[in-house]
Amino acid sequence: MYRVRRWASRHARFFEGIYNGFEALLVSLHPLFRRIGYQRMDRPVAAVEKVVKGLLFDTRMCGSCTLGATGMVCPMNCPKSMRNGPCGGVRSNGHCEIKPEMPCVWVDAYAGSRLMIDGDRIREIQAPVDHRLEGSSSWMREVRRKKGVPEIGEAAG
């Protein structure tokens, strides 16, 4: 899993294109999702998302995906779960202070972001993880956001 994750970050531009195309496909399926019901679709889509993103990016399915802003690297792989950059404990060789055998997730994220078309997104401050969303589909959440469909418990705007 670890080698695939590092390979994916070294090919971040390719995966950025795939990801953007797939997102456009999901957004185009909004009428179907609306008809079936977003709530019903979340669990099966999350299951597919977990397999795909787990294999390619070793994601933690936090429900607040930042792959597009972090060089196609899941920051939740950081032993400290740092969401907005390295902790300051990065060793001089670029490895993690907690797991010395592992390159810092943020070193990989920054390198991956330099390959991406929109590589400056790594500078965006990410919101803290909402642990209530763990295991849910960030893909479906993004479709809802783009189509103005409120989340459960959210007022329509």
C-alpha positions in Angstrom: 0.0 0.0 0.0 2.8 2.4 1.0 4.6 2.0 -2.3 1.5 2.5 -4.3 0.8 5.7 -2.3 4.2 7.1 -3.0 3.9 6.1 -6.7 0.6 7.9 -6.9 2.1 11.1 -5.5 4.9 10.9 -8.1 2.2 10.8 -10.7 0.0 13.5 -9.1 -0.8 15.3 -12.4 -2.1 12.2 -14.0 -4.3 11.4 -11.0 -5.4 15.0 -10.8 -6.8 14.7 -14.3 -8.4 11.4 -13.6 -9.9 12.7 -10.4 -11.3 15.9 -12.1 -12.8 13.8 -14.9 -14.4 11.4 -12.4 -15.8 14.3 -10.3 -17.3 15.8 -13.5 -18.9 12.4 -14.2 -20.3 12.2 -10.7 -21.7 15.7 -10.9 -23.4 14.8 -14.2 -25.1 12.0 -12.3 -26.8 14.4 -10.0 -30.3 13.9 -11.5 -30.0 10.1 -10.8 -28.6 10.7 -7.3 -31.5 13.1 -6.6 -34.0 10.6 -7.9 -32.6 7.6 -5.9 -31.7 9.8 -2.9 -28.3 11.0 -1.8 -28.7 9.2 1.6 -29.3 5.9 -0.1 -26.3 6.4 -2.5 -23.8 7.4 0.2 -23.1 3.9 1.6 -22.5 2.1 -1.8 -20.5 5.0 -3.2 -18.4 5.2 0.0 -17.7 1.5 -0.3 -16.3 2.0 -3.8 -14.5 5.2 -2.8 -12.8 3.3 0.1 -11.5 0.6 -2.2 -10.3 2.9 -4.9 -8.8 5.7 -2.7 -7.5 3.1 -0.2 -5.6 1.3 -2.9 -4.2 4.3 -4.7 -3.8 6.9 -2.0 -4.0 4.9 1.2 -6.7 7.2 2.5 -8.3 7.1 5.9 -11.8 7.9 4.7 -12.1 10.9 7.0 -15.0 12.2 4.9 -13.2 15.5 4.3 -10.9 14.6 1.4 -8.0 16.9 0.5 -6.2 14.9 -2.1 -6.7 17.5 -4.8 -5.0 20.1 -2.5 -2.2 17.9 -1.1 -0.4 16.5 -4.1 -2.7 13.4 -4.1 -1.3 12.5 -0.7 -3.7 11.8 2.2 -2.5 13.9 5.1 -4.3 11.6 7.5 -1.4 9.2 7.0 0.7 11.5 9.1 1.2 9.9 12.5 0.2 13.2 14.1 -2.7 13.6 11.6 -1.3 17.0 10.6 -3.8 18.5 8.1 -2.1 21.7 7.1 1.6 21.0 6.7 4.5 19.3 8.5 4.7 19.4 12.3 8.2 20.9 12.5 9.7 17.5 13.4 10.7 16.5 9.9 14.2 15.1 10.0 16.9 16.5 7.9 16.6 13.5 5.5 12.8 14.4 5.0 11.6 11.5 7.2 9.1 11.5 10.0 10.1 12.2 13.6 7.6 9.6 14.9 8.3 6.9 12.3 12.0 7.5 11.2 11.7 4.8 8.5 8.9 6.7 6.8 9.3 9.8 4.6 7.2 12.7 6.0 3.8 12.7 4.4 4.1 16.4 3.8 7.4 16.1 2.0 5.6 13.7 -0.4 2.5 16.0 -0.6 4.6 19.1 -1.4 6.5 17.2 -4.1 3.2 15.9 -5.6 1.6 19.3 -5.5 4.5 20.7 -7.6 3.5 18.3 -10.4 -0.2 19.3 -10.4 -1.8 21.9 -12.6 -3.3 23.6 -9.6 -0.3 22.9 -7.3 -0.7 26.1 -5.2 -3.8 24.6 -3.6 -1.4 23.0 -1.1 -1.2 26.5 0.5 -4.9 26.5 1.3 -5.8 26.1 4.9 -7.8 22.9 5.4 -10.7 22.8 7.9 -10.3 20.4 10.8 -11.6 16.9 10.2 -15.2 16.5 11.2 -15.1 13.1 12.8 -18.8 12.7 12.3 -18.1 12.3 8.6 -15.6 9.4 8.9 -16.4 6.5 6.6 -18.9 8.6 4.5 -18.3 9.5 0.9 -16.5 12.7 0.2 -17.3 12.2 -3.5 -21.0 12.5 -2.8 -20.4 15.4 -0.5 -18.6 17.2 -3.3 -21.5 16.5 -5.7 -23.9 17.9 -3.2 -21.8 21.0 -2.7 -21.5 21.7 -6.4 -25.2 21.2 -7.0 -26.3 23.1 -3.9 -27.9 20.1 -2.2 -27.8 20.5 1.6 -26.3 17.8 3.8 -28.6 16.0 6.2 -29.4 18.4 9.0 -28.3 21.4 7.0 -30.7 24.1 6.0 -31.1 24.8 2.3 -29.3 28.0 1.3 
